[in-house]
Every structure is written in structure tokens, then in C-alpha cells.
Amino acid sequence: MVWRVQTNPARYRALLAWSHRIGPIENATKAAEVMLPITEREDQENGWMMLLDTHGYLRGINPFARGARDSVTIPIQDALRGANISGTRYVVLVHNHPSGNPLPSDADVELTQTMARAAYWTGCALTDHVIMGMDTFYSFREGTRWKRKLLPF
């Protein structure tokens, strides 16, 4: 017997319609706009992966980690599982800081570098890591913490 991932056609059409209404996720502001209704309800740190097609349209939001009030452990393989199963080419890593301060910690910087390398090796690209705070956000891509060369070669 052969197993394959199948999508619910009605749900997929609804997602496509919504995705085209909001437009492509071209920058961190757009990603934060989409994620704010999800992240503002959380009182502990969580991790999500935004799955994007080759044109930047949203193909899904994969919640993959639930943490404590001030930390979350983000398993790389769990974070990228949704992207690998769906064949998504581009991903945006999102997590929240319930304290309201979106500035990245050293662990957030290390996570971004590790995730970018892992995404590369699995055939997709990490386009940004957005940290959601209280009515504000931090983008690694648009901020000062994005390393030009995230890969070791």
C-alpha cells in the first residue's frame, strides 16, 4: 500500500481564496499583520512556521512548539515537517514574546542561524524570523541581526 499526504479540497480552496485576498507575504510587516490575531492571544511562547509558495502566497501556518512564559524549545525537524510534507519552497519562522518586548535573545539569533541551515538542506529557504511582541514585532531580515552569510560555505 502506498501512503501519500492528501489535502481536503474544500479547505484548500478556502485557504487559497484567503491567501489571494491578503496578498503575498512580501515583508515582515505583512507576516506580522497575518500573525498578530494568532499570537496576541498567547500568554506563553509558541512557535509557528508560515508556509509560502514560490510567489509568496500563504499555503498554511504550522504551529509546532508550545513553551513556557519566557522560553520555547523549537525542535528543528518539527518546525520544518510541515514545509517538507507540503513541498513548500519558502518559510517564515514566527514566535512570540509574551513579555511584549520583541527584541531577540542570543538564543533567538542562534535558532535563526540553525533554522536557515536546516531549511537549506531540506530544500526550502528561511526568508525571515519574526518575533511578535505587544503590538510590535522584530524581523531578523529587516533588523540588524540577519547574517548575510547564514550558511557555513
CNS distance restraints for C-alpha pairs under 8 A (distance, minus, plus):
assign (resid   5 and name CA) (resid  85 and name CA) 7.31 0.50 0.50
assign (resid   7 and name CA) (resid  11 and name CA) 7.76 0.50 0.50
assign (resid   7 and name CA) (resid  12 and name CA) 6.75 0.50 0.50
assign (resid   8 and name CA) (resid  12 and name CA) 6.04 0.50 0.50
assign (resid   9 and name CA) (resid  13 and name CA) 6.12 0.50 0.50
assign (resid  10 and name CA) (resid  14 and name CA) 6.25 0.50 0.50
assign (resid  11 and name CA) (resid  15 and name CA) 6.20 0.50 0.50
assign (resid  12 and name CA) (resid  16 and name CA) 6.18 0.50 0.50
assign (resid  13 and name CA) (resid  17 and name CA) 6.15 0.50 0.50
assign (resid  14 and name CA) (resid  18 and name CA) 6.18 0.50 0.50
assign (resid  15 and name CA) (resid  19 and name CA) 5.94 0.50 0.50
assign (resid  15 and name CA) (resid  59 and name CA) 6.97 0.50 0.50
assign (resid  15 and name CA) (resid  60 and name CA) 7.63 0.50 0.50
assign (resid  16 and name CA) (resid  20 and name CA) 6.12 0.50 0.50
assign (resid  16 and name CA) (resid  58 and name CA) 7.82 0.50 0.50
assign (resid  16 and name CA) (resid  59 and name CA) 7.15 0.50 0.50
assign (resid  17 and name CA) (resid  21 and name CA) 6.24 0.50 0.50
assign (resid  18 and name CA) (resid  22 and name CA) 6.39 0.50 0.50
assign (resid  19 and name CA) (resid  23 and name CA) 6.02 0.50 0.50
assign (resid  19 and name CA) (resid  24 and name CA) 7.40 0.50 0.50
assign (resid  19 and name CA) (resid  57 and name CA) 5.89 0.50 0.50
assign (resid  19 and name CA) (resid  58 and name CA) 5.42 0.50 0.50
assign (resid  19 and name CA) (resid  59 and name CA) 7.29 0.50 0.50
assign (resid  20 and name CA) (resid  24 and name CA) 7.29 0.50 0.50
assign (resid  20 and name CA) (resid  57 and name CA) 6.91 0.50 0.50
assign (resid  23 and name CA) (resid  57 and name CA) 6.43 0.50 0.50
assign (resid  24 and name CA) (resid  55 and name CA) 6.82 0.50 0.50
assign (resid  24 and name CA) (resid  56 and name CA) 4.63 0.50 0.50
assign (resid  24 and name CA) (resid  57 and name CA) 4.36 0.50 0.50
assign (resid  24 and name CA) (resid  58 and name CA) 6.91 0.50 0.50
assign (resid  25 and name CA) (resid  30 and name CA) 5.54 0.50 0.50
assign (resid  25 and name CA) (resid  31 and name CA) 5.87 0.50 0.50
assign (resid  25 and name CA) (resid  52 and name CA) 7.79 0.50 0.50
assign (resid  25 and name CA) (resid  56 and name CA) 5.25 0.50 0.50
assign (resid  25 and name CA) (resid  57 and name CA) 6.10 0.50 0.50
assign (resid  25 and name CA) (resid  58 and name CA) 6.98 0.50 0.50
assign (resid  26 and name CA) (resid  30 and name CA) 6.67 0.50 0.50
assign (resid  26 and name CA) (resid  31 and name CA) 7.91 0.50 0.50
assign (resid  26 and name CA) (resid  56 and name CA) 6.43 0.50 0.50
assign (resid  27 and name CA) (resid  31 and name CA) 6.52 0.50 0.50
assign (resid  28 and name CA) (resid  32 and name CA) 5.95 0.50 0.50
assign (resid  28 and name CA) (resid 128 and name CA) 7.44 0.50 0.50
assign (resid  28 and name CA) (resid 130 and name CA) 6.73 0.50 0.50
assign (resid  28 and name CA) (resid 139 and name CA) 6.00 0.50 0.50
assign (resid  28 and name CA) (resid 141 and name CA) 7.92 0.50 0.50
assign (resid  28 and name CA) (resid 142 and name CA) 7.43 0.50 0.50
assign (resid  29 and name CA) (resid  33 and name CA) 6.08 0.50 0.50
assign (resid  30 and name CA) (resid  34 and name CA) 6.37 0.50 0.50
assign (resid  31 and name CA) (resid  35 and name CA) 6.17 0.50 0.50
assign (resid  31 and name CA) (resid 130 and name CA) 7.80 0.50 0.50
assign (resid  32 and name CA) (resid  36 and name CA) 5.69 0.50 0.50
assign (resid  32 and name CA) (resid 130 and name CA) 7.36 0.50 0.50
assign (resid  32 and name CA) (resid 132 and name CA) 7.08 0.50 0.50
assign (resid  32 and name CA) (resid 137 and name CA) 6.85 0.50 0.50
assign (resid  33 and name CA) (resid  37 and name CA) 7.92 0.50 0.50
assign (resid  35 and name CA) (resid  39 and name CA) 6.06 0.50 0.50
assign (resid  36 and name CA) (resid  40 and name CA) 5.69 0.50 0.50
assign (resid  36 and name CA) (resid 132 and name CA) 7.45 0.50 0.50
assign (resid  36 and name CA) (resid 135 and name CA) 7.73 0.50 0.50
assign (resid  37 and name CA) (resid  41 and name CA) 7.13 0.50 0.50
assign (resid  38 and name CA) (resid  42 and name CA) 7.59 0.50 0.50
assign (resid  39 and name CA) (resid  95 and name CA) 7.96 0.50 0.50
assign (resid  39 and name CA) (resid  96 and name CA) 6.32 0.50 0.50
assign (resid  39 and name CA) (resid 132 and name CA) 7.05 0.50 0.50
assign (resid  40 and name CA) (resid 134 and name CA) 7.26 0.50 0.50
assign (resid  42 and name CA) (resid  46 and name CA) 7.79 0.50 0.50
assign (resid  42 and name CA) (resid  98 and name CA) 7.01 0.50 0.50
assign (resid  43 and name CA) (resid  69 and name CA) 6.51 0.50 0.50
assign (resid  43 and name CA) (resid  98 and name CA) 5.46 0.50 0.50
assign (resid  44 and name CA) (resid  66 and name CA) 7.52 0.50 0.50
assign (resid  44 and name CA) (resid  67 and name CA) 6.17 0.50 0.50
assign (resid  44 and name CA) (resid  68 and name CA) 5.18 0.50 0.50
assign (resid  44 and name CA) (resid  69 and name CA) 4.11 0.50 0.50
assign (resid  44 and name CA) (resid  70 and name CA) 6.77 0.50 0.50
assign (resid  44 and name CA) (resid  71 and name CA) 7.82 0.50 0.50
assign (resid  44 and name CA) (resid  96 and name CA) 7.89 0.50 0.50
assign (resid  44 and name CA) (resid  97 and name CA) 7.52 0.50 0.50
assign (resid  44 and name CA) (resid  98 and name CA) 5.76 0.50 0.50
assign (resid  45 and name CA) (resid  66 and name CA) 6.34 0.50 0.50
assign (resid  45 and name CA) (resid  67 and name CA) 5.08 0.50 0.50
assign (resid  45 and name CA) (resid  68 and name CA) 5.81 0.50 0.50
assign (resid  45 and name CA) (resid  69 and name CA) 5.80 0.50 0.50
assign (resid  45 and name CA) (resid  70 and name CA) 6.32 0.50 0.50
assign (resid  45 and name CA) (resid  71 and name CA) 5.83 0.50 0.50
assign (resid  45 and name CA) (resid  72 and name CA) 5.58 0.50 0.50
assign (resid  45 and name CA) (resid  95 and name CA) 6.77 0.50 0.50
assign (resid  45 and name CA) (resid  96 and name CA) 5.41 0.50 0.50
assign (resid  45 and name CA) (resid  97 and name CA) 5.84 0.50 0.50
assign (resid  45 and name CA) (resid  98 and name CA) 6.30 0.50 0.50
assign (resid  46 and name CA) (resid  63 and name CA) 7.75 0.50 0.50
assign (resid  46 and name CA) (resid  64 and name CA) 7.81 0.50 0.50
assign (resid  46 and name CA) (resid  65 and name CA) 5.37 0.50 0.50
assign (resid  46 and name CA) (resid  66 and name CA) 4.46 0.50 0.50
assign (resid  46 and name CA) (resid  67 and name CA) 5.65 0.50 0.50
assign (resid  46 and name CA) (resid  72 and name CA) 6.26 0.50 0.50
assign (resid  46 and name CA) (resid  95 and name CA) 5.54 0.50 0.50
assign (resid  46 and name CA) (resid  96 and name CA) 6.07 0.50 0.50
assign (resid  47 and name CA) (resid  63 and name CA) 6.03 0.50 0.50
assign (resid  47 and name CA) (resid  64 and name CA) 5.84 0.50 0.50
assign (resid  47 and name CA) (resid  65 and name CA) 4.85 0.50 0.50
assign (resid  47 and name CA) (resid  66 and name CA) 6.56 0.50 0.50
assign (resid  47 and name CA) (resid  72 and name CA) 7.52 0.50 0.50
assign (resid  47 and name CA) (resid  74 and name CA) 6.94 0.50 0.50
assign (resid  47 and name CA) (resid  79 and name CA) 8.00 0.50 0.50
assign (resid  47 and name CA) (resid  93 and name CA) 7.46 0.50 0.50
assign (resid  47 and name CA) (resid  94 and name CA) 5.88 0.50 0.50
assign (resid  47 and name CA) (resid  95 and name CA) 4.45 0.50 0.50
assign (resid  47 and name CA) (resid  96 and name CA) 7.17 0.50 0.50
assign (resid  48 and name CA) (resid  61 and name CA) 6.51 0.50 0.50
assign (resid  48 and name CA) (resid  62 and name CA) 5.38 0.50 0.50
assign (resid  48 and name CA) (resid  63 and name CA) 4.29 0.50 0.50
assign (resid  48 and name CA) (resid  64 and name CA) 5.82 0.50 0.50
assign (resid  48 and name CA) (resid  65 and name CA) 7.13 0.50 0.50
assign (resid  48 and name CA) (resid  79 and name CA) 7.44 0.50 0.50
assign (resid  48 and name CA) (resid  93 and name CA) 6.18 0.50 0.50
assign (resid  48 and name CA) (resid  94 and name CA) 5.17 0.50 0.50
assign (resid  48 and name CA) (resid  95 and name CA) 6.13 0.50 0.50
assign (resid  49 and name CA) (resid  61 and name CA) 5.68 0.50 0.50
assign (resid  49 and name CA) (resid  62 and name CA) 5.00 0.50 0.50
assign (resid  49 and name CA) (resid  63 and name CA) 6.45 0.50 0.50
assign (resid  49 and name CA) (resid  64 and name CA) 7.50 0.50 0.50
assign (resid  49 and name CA) (resid  79 and name CA) 6.46 0.50 0.50
assign (resid  49 and name CA) (resid  80 and name CA) 7.70 0.50 0.50
assign (resid  49 and name CA) (resid  91 and name CA) 6.41 0.50 0.50
assign (resid  49 and name CA) (resid  92 and name CA) 5.73 0.50 0.50
assign (resid  49 and name CA) (resid  93 and name CA) 4.79 0.50 0.50
assign (resid  49 and name CA) (resid  94 and name CA) 6.04 0.50 0.50
assign (resid  50 and name CA) (resid  58 and name CA) 6.97 0.50 0.50
assign (resid  50 and name CA) (resid  59 and name CA) 7.71 0.50 0.50
assign (resid  50 and name CA) (resid  60 and name CA) 6.06 0.50 0.50
assign (resid  50 and name CA) (resid  61 and name CA) 4.58 0.50 0.50
assign (resid  50 and name CA) (resid  62 and name CA) 6.36 0.50 0.50
assign (resid  50 and name CA) (resid  91 and name CA) 5.48 0.50 0.50
assign (resid  50 and name CA) (resid  92 and name CA) 4.99 0.50 0.50
assign (resid  50 and name CA) (resid  93 and name CA) 6.44 0.50 0.50
assign (resid  50 and name CA) (resid  94 and name CA) 7.38 0.50 0.50
assign (resid  51 and name CA) (resid  58 and name CA) 5.89 0.50 0.50
assign (resid  51 and name CA) (resid  59 and name CA) 5.32 0.50 0.50
assign (resid  51 and name CA) (resid  60 and name CA) 5.13 0.50 0.50
assign (resid  51 and name CA) (resid  61 and name CA) 6.04 0.50 0.50
assign (resid  51 and name CA) (resid  62 and name CA) 7.42 0.50 0.50
assign (resid  51 and name CA) (resid  82 and name CA) 7.78 0.50 0.50
assign (resid  51 and name CA) (resid  83 and name CA) 6.24 0.50 0.50
assign (resid  51 and name CA) (resid  88 and name CA) 6.05 0.50 0.50
assign (resid  51 and name CA) (resid  89 and name CA) 7.88 0.50 0.50
assign (resid  51 and name CA) (resid  90 and name CA) 6.34 0.50 0.50
assign (resid  51 and name CA) (resid  91 and name CA) 4.91 0.50 0.50
assign (resid  51 and name CA) (resid  92 and name CA) 6.85 0.50 0.50
assign (resid  52 and name CA) (resid  56 and name CA) 5.17 0.50 0.50
assign (resid  52 and name CA) (resid  57 and name CA) 5.32 0.50 0.50
assign (resid  52 and name CA) (resid  58 and name CA) 4.63 0.50 0.50
assign (resid  52 and name CA) (resid  59 and name CA) 5.37 0.50 0.50
assign (resid  52 and name CA) (resid  60 and name CA) 7.31 0.50 0.50
assign (resid  52 and name CA) (resid  88 and name CA) 6.12 0.50 0.50
assign (resid  52 and name CA) (resid  89 and name CA) 6.68 0.50 0.50
assign (resid  52 and name CA) (resid  90 and name CA) 5.13 0.50 0.50
assign (resid  52 and name CA) (resid  91 and name CA) 5.79 0.50 0.50
assign (resid  52 and name CA) (resid  92 and name CA) 7.89 0.50 0.50
assign (resid  53 and name CA) (resid  57 and name CA) 5.47 0.50 0.50
assign (resid  53 and name CA) (resid  58 and name CA) 6.59 0.50 0.50
assign (resid  53 and name CA) (resid  59 and name CA) 6.44 0.50 0.50
assign (resid  53 and name CA) (resid  88 and name CA) 5.81 0.50 0.50
assign (resid  53 and name CA) (resid  89 and name CA) 5.96 0.50 0.50
assign (resid  53 and name CA) (resid  90 and name CA) 6.36 0.50 0.50
assign (resid  54 and name CA) (resid  88 and name CA) 7.93 0.50 0.50
assign (resid  54 and name CA) (resid  89 and name CA) 6.16 0.50 0.50
assign (resid  54 and name CA) (resid  90 and name CA) 6.89 0.50 0.50
assign (resid  56 and name CA) (resid  90 and name CA) 7.62 0.50 0.50
assign (resid  59 and name CA) (resid  88 and name CA) 7.86 0.50 0.50
assign (resid  62 and name CA) (resid  79 and name CA) 7.85 0.50 0.50
assign (resid  62 and name CA) (resid  82 and name CA) 6.37 0.50 0.50
assign (resid  64 and name CA) (resid  74 and name CA) 7.80 0.50 0.50
assign (resid  64 and name CA) (resid  78 and name CA) 6.13 0.50 0.50
assign (resid  64 and name CA) (resid  79 and name CA) 5.74 0.50 0.50
assign (resid  65 and name CA) (resid  72 and name CA) 7.00 0.50 0.50
assign (resid  65 and name CA) (resid  73 and name CA) 6.94 0.50 0.50
assign (resid  65 and name CA) (resid  74 and name CA) 5.97 0.50 0.50
assign (resid  65 and name CA) (resid  75 and name CA) 7.64 0.50 0.50
assign (resid  65 and name CA) (resid  79 and name CA) 7.81 0.50 0.50
assign (resid  66 and name CA) (resid  72 and name CA) 6.35 0.50 0.50
assign (resid  66 and name CA) (resid  73 and name CA) 7.77 0.50 0.50
assign (resid  67 and name CA) (resid  71 and name CA) 5.84 0.50 0.50
assign (resid  67 and name CA) (resid  72 and name CA) 4.02 0.50 0.50
assign (resid  67 and name CA) (resid  73 and name CA) 6.45 0.50 0.50
assign (resid  68 and name CA) (resid  72 and name CA) 6.05 0.50 0.50
assign (resid  69 and name CA) (resid  98 and name CA) 6.69 0.50 0.50
assign (resid  70 and name CA) (resid  97 and name CA) 7.13 0.50 0.50
assign (resid  70 and name CA) (resid  98 and name CA) 7.23 0.50 0.50
assign (resid  70 and name CA) (resid  99 and name CA) 7.59 0.50 0.50
assign (resid  74 and name CA) (resid  78 and name CA) 7.77 0.50 0.50
assign (resid  74 and name CA) (resid  79 and name CA) 7.02 0.50 0.50
assign (resid  75 and name CA) (resid  79 and name CA) 6.23 0.50 0.50
assign (resid  76 and name CA) (resid  80 and name CA) 6.28 0.50 0.50
assign (resid  76 and name CA) (resid 115 and name CA) 6.50 0.50 0.50
assign (resid  76 and name CA) (resid 118 and name CA) 7.35 0.50 0.50
assign (resid  77 and name CA) (resid  81 and name CA) 5.89 0.50 0.50
assign (resid  78 and name CA) (resid  82 and name CA) 7.70 0.50 0.50
assign (resid  80 and name CA) (resid  84 and name CA) 6.18 0.50 0.50
assign (resid  80 and name CA) (resid 119 and name CA) 7.02 0.50 0.50
assign (resid  81 and name CA) (resid  85 and name CA) 6.10 0.50 0.50
assign (resid  82 and name CA) (resid  86 and name CA) 6.03 0.50 0.50
assign (resid  83 and name CA) (resid  87 and name CA) 5.76 0.50 0.50
assign (resid  83 and name CA) (resid  88 and name CA) 4.89 0.50 0.50
assign (resid  83 and name CA) (resid  89 and name CA) 7.42 0.50 0.50
assign (resid  83 and name CA) (resid  91 and name CA) 7.31 0.50 0.50
assign (resid  83 and name CA) (resid 124 and name CA) 7.74 0.50 0.50
assign (resid  84 and name CA) (resid  88 and name CA) 6.59 0.50 0.50
assign (resid  84 and name CA) (resid 122 and name CA) 7.26 0.50 0.50
assign (resid  88 and name CA) (resid 124 and name CA) 6.92 0.50 0.50
assign (resid  89 and name CA) (resid 123 and name CA) 7.08 0.50 0.50
assign (resid  89 and name CA) (resid 124 and name CA) 4.60 0.50 0.50
assign (resid  89 and name CA) (resid 125 and name CA) 6.40 0.50 0.50
assign (resid  90 and name CA) (resid 124 and name CA) 5.50 0.50 0.50
assign (resid  90 and name CA) (resid 125 and name CA) 4.91 0.50 0.50
assign (resid  90 and name CA) (resid 126 and name CA) 6.08 0.50 0.50
assign (resid  90 and name CA) (resid 127 and name CA) 6.48 0.50 0.50
assign (resid  91 and name CA) (resid 124 and name CA) 7.24 0.50 0.50
assign (resid  91 and name CA) (resid 125 and name CA) 6.20 0.50 0.50
assign (resid  91 and name CA) (resid 126 and name CA) 5.02 0.50 0.50
assign (resid  91 and name CA) (resid 127 and name CA) 6.00 0.50 0.50
assign (resid  91 and name CA) (resid 128 and name CA) 7.55 0.50 0.50
assign (resid  92 and name CA) (resid 126 and name CA) 5.82 0.50 0.50
assign (resid  92 and name CA) (resid 127 and name CA) 5.60 0.50 0.50
assign (resid  92 and name CA) (resid 128 and name CA) 5.04 0.50 0.50
assign (resid  92 and name CA) (resid 129 and name CA) 5.80 0.50 0.50
assign (resid  92 and name CA) (resid 130 and name CA) 7.35 0.50 0.50
assign (resid  93 and name CA) (resid 126 and name CA) 7.27 0.50 0.50
assign (resid  93 and name CA) (resid 128 and name CA) 6.33 0.50 0.50
assign (resid  93 and name CA) (resid 129 and name CA) 4.59 0.50 0.50
assign (resid  93 and name CA) (resid 130 and name CA) 6.26 0.50 0.50
assign (resid  94 and name CA) (resid 129 and name CA) 5.69 0.50 0.50
assign (resid  94 and name CA) (resid 130 and name CA) 4.80 0.50 0.50
assign (resid  94 and name CA) (resid 131 and name CA) 5.78 0.50 0.50
assign (resid  94 and name CA) (resid 132 and name CA) 7.30 0.50 0.50
assign (resid  95 and name CA) (resid 130 and name CA) 6.65 0.50 0.50
assign (resid  95 and name CA) (resid 131 and name CA) 5.14 0.50 0.50
assign (resid  95 and name CA) (resid 132 and name CA) 6.22 0.50 0.50
assign (resid  96 and name CA) (resid 102 and name CA) 7.46 0.50 0.50
assign (resid  96 and name CA) (resid 131 and name CA) 5.35 0.50 0.50
assign (resid  96 and name CA) (resid 132 and name CA) 4.46 0.50 0.50
assign (resid  96 and name CA) (resid 133 and name CA) 6.09 0.50 0.50
assign (resid  97 and name CA) (resid 101 and name CA) 6.34 0.50 0.50
assign (resid  97 and name CA) (resid 102 and name CA) 5.92 0.50 0.50
assign (resid  97 and name CA) (resid 131 and name CA) 6.84 0.50 0.50
assign (resid  97 and name CA) (resid 132 and name CA) 6.07 0.50 0.50
assign (resid  97 and name CA) (resid 133 and name CA) 5.34 0.50 0.50
assign (resid  98 and name CA) (resid 133 and name CA) 6.57 0.50 0.50
assign (resid  98 and name CA) (resid 134 and name CA) 7.45 0.50 0.50
assign (resid  99 and name CA) (resid 133 and name CA) 7.13 0.50 0.50
assign (resid  99 and name CA) (resid 134 and name CA) 7.63 0.50 0.50
assign (resid 100 and name CA) (resid 132 and name CA) 7.76 0.50 0.50
assign (resid 100 and name CA) (resid 133 and name CA) 4.16 0.50 0.50
assign (resid 100 and name CA) (resid 134 and name CA) 4.16 0.50 0.50
assign (resid 100 and name CA) (resid 135 and name CA) 7.82 0.50 0.50
assign (resid 100 and name CA) (resid 136 and name CA) 7.90 0.50 0.50
assign (resid 101 and name CA) (resid 133 and name CA) 5.17 0.50 0.50
assign (resid 101 and name CA) (resid 134 and name CA) 6.81 0.50 0.50
assign (resid 102 and name CA) (resid 131 and name CA) 5.46 0.50 0.50
assign (resid 102 and name CA) (resid 132 and name CA) 5.65 0.50 0.50
assign (resid 102 and name CA) (resid 133 and name CA) 4.52 0.50 0.50
assign (resid 102 and name CA) (resid 134 and name CA) 7.76 0.50 0.50
assign (resid 102 and name CA) (resid 136 and name CA) 7.05 0.50 0.50
assign (resid 102 and name CA) (resid 137 and name CA) 5.47 0.50 0.50
assign (resid 102 and name CA) (resid 138 and name CA) 5.51 0.50 0.50
assign (resid 103 and name CA) (resid 131 and name CA) 7.48 0.50 0.50
assign (resid 103 and name CA) (resid 138 and name CA) 6.21 0.50 0.50
assign (resid 104 and name CA) (resid 108 and name CA) 5.50 0.50 0.50
assign (resid 104 and name CA) (resid 109 and name CA) 6.73 0.50 0.50
assign (resid 104 and name CA) (resid 131 and name CA) 7.33 0.50 0.50
assign (resid 104 and name CA) (resid 138 and name CA) 7.56 0.50 0.50
assign (resid 105 and name CA) (resid 109 and name CA) 6.53 0.50 0.50
assign (resid 106 and name CA) (resid 110 and name CA) 6.29 0.50 0.50
assign (resid 107 and name CA) (resid 111 and name CA) 6.02 0.50 0.50
assign (resid 108 and name CA) (resid 112 and name CA) 6.20 0.50 0.50
assign (resid 109 and name CA) (resid 113 and name CA) 6.47 0.50 0.50
assign (resid 109 and name CA) (resid 145 and name CA) 7.16 0.50 0.50
assign (resid 110 and name CA) (resid 114 and name CA) 6.19 0.50 0.50
assign (resid 111 and name CA) (resid 115 and name CA) 5.90 0.50 0.50
assign (resid 112 and name CA) (resid 116 and name CA) 6.06 0.50 0.50
assign (resid 112 and name CA) (resid 129 and name CA) 6.59 0.50 0.50
assign (resid 113 and name CA) (resid 117 and name CA) 6.38 0.50 0.50
assign (resid 113 and name CA) (resid 147 and name CA) 7.97 0.50 0.50
assign (resid 113 and name CA) (resid 150 and name CA) 5.76 0.50 0.50
assign (resid 113 and name CA) (resid 151 and name CA) 7.80 0.50 0.50
assign (resid 114 and name CA) (resid 118 and name CA) 6.18 0.50 0.50
assign (resid 115 and name CA) (resid 119 and name CA) 5.92 0.50 0.50
assign (resid 115 and name CA) (resid 126 and name CA) 7.24 0.50 0.50
assign (resid 116 and name CA) (resid 120 and name CA) 6.16 0.50 0.50
assign (resid 116 and name CA) (resid 125 and name CA) 6.84 0.50 0.50
assign (resid 116 and name CA) (resid 126 and name CA) 5.30 0.50 0.50
assign (resid 116 and name CA) (resid 150 and name CA) 6.60 0.50 0.50
assign (resid 116 and name CA) (resid 151 and name CA) 7.48 0.50 0.50
assign (resid 117 and name CA) (resid 121 and name CA) 6.37 0.50 0.50
assign (resid 117 and name CA) (resid 150 and name CA) 6.88 0.50 0.50
assign (resid 117 and name CA) (resid 151 and name CA) 5.79 0.50 0.50
assign (resid 118 and name CA) (resid 122 and name CA) 6.33 0.50 0.50
assign (resid 119 and name CA) (resid 123 and name CA) 6.32 0.50 0.50
assign (resid 119 and name CA) (resid 124 and name CA) 5.16 0.50 0.50
assign (resid 119 and name CA) (resid 125 and name CA) 5.53 0.50 0.50
assign (resid 119 and name CA) (resid 126 and name CA) 6.17 0.50 0.50
assign (resid 120 and name CA) (resid 124 and name CA) 5.44 0.50 0.50
assign (resid 120 and name CA) (resid 125 and name CA) 5.61 0.50 0.50
assign (resid 120 and name CA) (resid 126 and name CA) 7.65 0.50 0.50
assign (resid 127 and name CA) (resid 141 and name CA) 7.45 0.50 0.50
assign (resid 128 and name CA) (resid 139 and name CA) 6.74 0.50 0.50
assign (resid 128 and name CA) (resid 140 and name CA) 6.07 0.50 0.50
assign (resid 128 and name CA) (resid 141 and name CA) 5.35 0.50 0.50
assign (resid 129 and name CA) (resid 139 and name CA) 5.96 0.50 0.50
assign (resid 129 and name CA) (resid 140 and name CA) 5.47 0.50 0.50
assign (resid 129 and name CA) (resid 141 and name CA) 7.09 0.50 0.50
assign (resid 130 and name CA) (resid 137 and name CA) 6.69 0.50 0.50
assign (resid 130 and name CA) (resid 138 and name CA) 5.60 0.50 0.50
assign (resid 130 and name CA) (resid 139 and name CA) 4.59 0.50 0.50
assign (resid 130 and name CA) (resid 140 and name CA) 6.45 0.50 0.50
assign (resid 131 and name CA) (resid 137 and name CA) 5.47 0.50 0.50
assign (resid 131 and name CA) (resid 138 and name CA) 5.08 0.50 0.50
assign (resid 131 and name CA) (resid 139 and name CA) 6.54 0.50 0.50
assign (resid 132 and name CA) (resid 136 and name CA) 6.30 0.50 0.50
assign (resid 132 and name CA) (resid 137 and name CA) 4.41 0.50 0.50
assign (resid 132 and name CA) (resid 138 and name CA) 6.59 0.50 0.50
assign (resid 133 and name CA) (resid 137 and name CA) 5.28 0.50 0.50
assign (resid 133 and name CA) (resid 138 and name CA) 7.84 0.50 0.50
assign (resid 138 and name CA) (resid 143 and name CA) 6.93 0.50 0.50
assign (resid 139 and name CA) (resid 143 and name CA) 5.48 0.50 0.50
assign (resid 140 and name CA) (resid 144 and name CA) 6.80 0.50 0.50
assign (resid 140 and name CA) (resid 145 and name CA) 5.45 0.50 0.50
assign (resid 140 and name CA) (resid 146 and name CA) 4.92 0.50 0.50
assign (resid 141 and name CA) (resid 145 and name CA) 7.47 0.50 0.50
assign (resid 141 and name CA) (resid 146 and name CA) 5.25 0.50 0.50
assign (resid 142 and name CA) (resid 146 and name CA) 7.55 0.50 0.50
